[in-house]
């Protein structure tokens, strides 16, 4: 099931994206699927006639994982850390499909990072890897945009990773997906940048969420970014970034300068 958040020009609402007679349609549902039973509202509209929004706005946080693909760590001359490398993005970093991502005024080197994102559906603390599936609503595409020049200058990565618009997600949340071996990649203005597979993750989705849950309580709507494959590259104002993950779809965002 594909859960989208969208608008037709009025208040945002949630819907289920399904194909009908060869055309993708959005079927409106009541309330927020994180908290209420999914019930149709009777609204049915063509996908091409709606504006998709970020499928979820995290209630508290986006937890990100660094160097979870060995080849990506190697392209920056780094080793895979013995202990998982975690950092946070605020919910103000989150934007949706088609929303512009803004190069911070203090950066001259914005870099894309295609990532599989996991959406949490229930309060989760000290969960075992075998039980993680019960805490997952579904998966979406994410772009962990990074001010790379700033990252080299700081240890905490706050300015490099947490700036507004640094975390596009979408186009929807796919609830029926095995994340263990999905093709994942990115392109800029149609030119391929990254071409990887989630099978190359050093730590699996289940292991990551289990470990994160020993540090912080995960809340409904929280998002986990699981790392990026090799091939990251810088992007310039005026370009367009595509993040594509098998079984989910493509997230597209234009790049602008503040």
Buried (B, 14 or more C-beta within 10 A) or exposed (E): EBBBBBEBEEEEBBBBBBEEEEEEBBBBBEEBBBEEEBEEEEBEBEBEEBEBBBBBBBBBBBBBBBBBBBEBBEEEEEEBEEEBBBBBBBBBBBBBBBBBBBBBEEBBBBBBBBBBBBBBBEEBEEBEBEEBEEBBBBBBBBBBBBBBBBBEEEEEBBBBBBBBBBBBBBBBBBBEBEBEEBBBBBBBEEEEBBBBBBEBBBBBBBBBBBBBBEEBEBBBBBBBBBBBBBBBBBBEBEBBBBBBBBEBBBBBBBBEBE
